[in-house]
Amino acid sequence: MKVVLSHLTKTFPGRGRGSKKKEDVVAVNDFTFEIPDGRLVGLLGPSGCGKSTTLNLICGLQKPTEGQIFFDGEDVTQLSPQKRGVGMVFQNYALYPHLNVEQNIRFPLENLKGPEKLTKEQMRTRVEEATNLVQLGDLLDRKPAELSGGQQQRVAIARALVKLPRVLLLDEPLSNLDARLRLQTREEIRRIQKKTGVTTIFVTHDQDEAMSISDLIVVMKDGVVQQIGKPQGVYDNPSNLFVAKFLGTPPINLFDGRVQDGALLIGGEKVLTLKNVPDQAVYAGVRPEGFTLSENGPFTCRLSRPEVMGRDVSIVSTHPASQNPVVRSIVDAESCEHLSGDTVRFSLNPRKVFLFTKDTEARIPFESV
Amino acid sequence: MEKQNQKGWLYLLPALLFLGIFMVYPLFDVFVYSFEEGYNSASQTFYGIGGYNYSYVLHDAYFLQALKNTFILVIITVPLSTGLALLISVALSSVKPLRELFQTIFFLPYVTNTLAVGLVFMILFKKTPYSDGLMNLLINCFGGSSVDFIEGPYWAKMFVLCFYTVWIVMPFKILILTSALAGVNPVYYNAAMVDGTGRVRMFFKITLPMISPMLFYLVITGFIGAFKAYSDAVALFGTNLNAAGMNTIVGYVYDMLYRDGGGYPSYASAAAIILFAIVLTITCINLLVSRKHVHYH
């Protein structure tokens, strides 16, 4: 099902006292987005950016201050959560502690009324299908407290899917799992989503998570959508400094730079030749994989240490113009065999270098020569 | 290790002595008394040992009346007061404005003196040559004829006693239940809402199981408290409860010990042991029932 958010805005009344004025807090600001049918969309942003509020607006637990929500063309903005037909997995799973796994999963089915009402037999089949989908077969009699985090997560997903929702919403689905289970579970979510084809929206603050399984990601900051696109597209083409900094591990390396006479200067060195960029002070972001070791390269750093990661080597160095304490570059293991001395020289891949204005932090497009 | 143990017992000694002398010994003594036949409290002698005291008490019309009164009181007031308290607590937790004011009002009976409340109930219910009481005024308004609630028919007196008991025990229950309701994590309600759950089903399937431990605690203590009722009856009907036909088991025990010179500790002990047996049985039944319906998390 296609989900359309149109100029969605949610403000909360402010609680400021005394000298602080009671200004409204804008949690979501003019969010417009069309989620195509059957896709997995990741809402991504730091905590407090309004992504969970957006999810609550879609499922109906909160009503928007302005704007509308459409499910397949039907305006559901004023509909209560009971009537929206969405499935939701909460951050702490919210499994009913007094019911066992089977009762938990059957719970939404028992709520169906009128023509949708199911017989006991139908319910059993549906519960069985859902438990098979998330591979929970032999745990049906357990209480939630007797399950591991990963198992609880799967029960929560089964409960959200059992009533065949039009949209599946996941709020920080992996944040309560340990690192290894997280990798496993995100594959699982992807598999289940592919198999059921249900339009899925999930919220996360972890860019790895969002990038790895989403068809589309939405990067948010302070309630405002920064960029929407395919994960690789957003990574390769960030629209502003925030998006560039937020995506990628290790994070992008940021330098104070200048554009002068068709060249990018970082720390006095002329590192790239550019076309069509007016002279100005800029932030220059370089992805770690944008560095190539080169004996006569234009970009000089003080070498701290190489970190061996197996296939690649991460070279940790420092640079006076760097905004981060260290500069991290990722290069082939072979190319740094004869790394020695205090300095290390790189040449830069212009496709991995992004320029941003100093004032608005917006991207400055450039062509390299 | 041995030495550690000795030290531990030494620390416990004052409490154990106190409990032993004032709690365990009397309990034991009551049990012994209840089997001593023809005990004379003046000479502290008795004729023999046997079950006569029990047989006497169980054939005493006053005791049977007290037993009947107590059972009626328990059966009516425990479910009624718990149910009403639950209803009021749910209502309280779903209103925002004036909640604290209502909470205070509902809690007032708890801090009010039993005898003072008794006096107020007299004004409400008692029929005197000058006034029929507020309750009768109301009944007259609706075209009924006056009833003497304090010295009149049995059902009227029982009604007042039950009314009074429910009123006096409710504040504590409301206090406990409102805090239990506030303790339920709202995320469960959100999940249930997204799952399409209606309000009524949400109450029975989510709220009730979540607060079941507290509810169970209130039912158990409610049963025990109601079985021990005495002061409430005195506040309403005066000290001669047998004459009013409104005696309770505890009242009977008291009468046997002290009223009209008293002096029947053996009968009193037998009645007390019977009360103990009844409370124990009811509590055991409660515990058995609770296994299936009370959810501790």
Contacts between the chains, C-beta under 8 A, distances in Angstrom:
chain1	res1	chain2	res2	distance
A	59	B	194	5.5
A	60	B	193	7.9
A	60	B	194	7.6
A	61	B	190	5.4
A	61	B	193	6.8
A	61	B	194	7.1
A	80	B	193	7.5
A	81	B	190	7.9
A	81	B	193	4.6
A	81	B	194	4.9
A	81	B	196	7.9
A	82	B	193	6.0
A	82	B	194	7.9
A	82	B	196	4.5
A	82	B	197	6.9
A	82	B	198	7.4
A	83	B	196	7.5
A	84	B	194	8.0
A	85	B	196	7.8
A	86	B	194	6.2
A	87	B	194	7.3
A	88	B	191	7.2
A	88	B	194	4.5
A	90	B	187	5.8
A	90	B	190	7.1
A	90	B	191	5.9
A	92	B	187	6.6
A	94	B	185	7.8
A	94	B	187	4.5
A	94	B	188	5.8
A	94	B	190	7.0
A	94	B	191	3.9
A	96	B	188	6.4
A	96	B	191	7.7
A	96	B	192	8.0
A	96	B	205	7.8
A	96	B	206	6.6
A	96	B	209	7.8
A	97	B	210	8.0
A	97	B	295	7.0
A	97	B	297	4.5
A	98	B	209	4.2
A	98	B	210	7.2
A	98	B	212	7.8
A	98	B	295	3.8
A	98	B	297	7.3
A	107	B	192	7.7
A	107	B	195	5.9
A	107	B	197	7.6
A	107	B	205	7.5
A	108	B	195	4.0
A	108	B	196	6.1
A	110	B	201	7.9
A	111	B	195	6.0
A	111	B	196	4.2
A	111	B	197	5.1
A	111	B	198	7.0
A	111	B	201	6.9
A	112	B	196	7.1
A	145	B	297	6.7
A	159	B	195	7.3
A	163	B	195	7.5
A	163	B	196	7.3
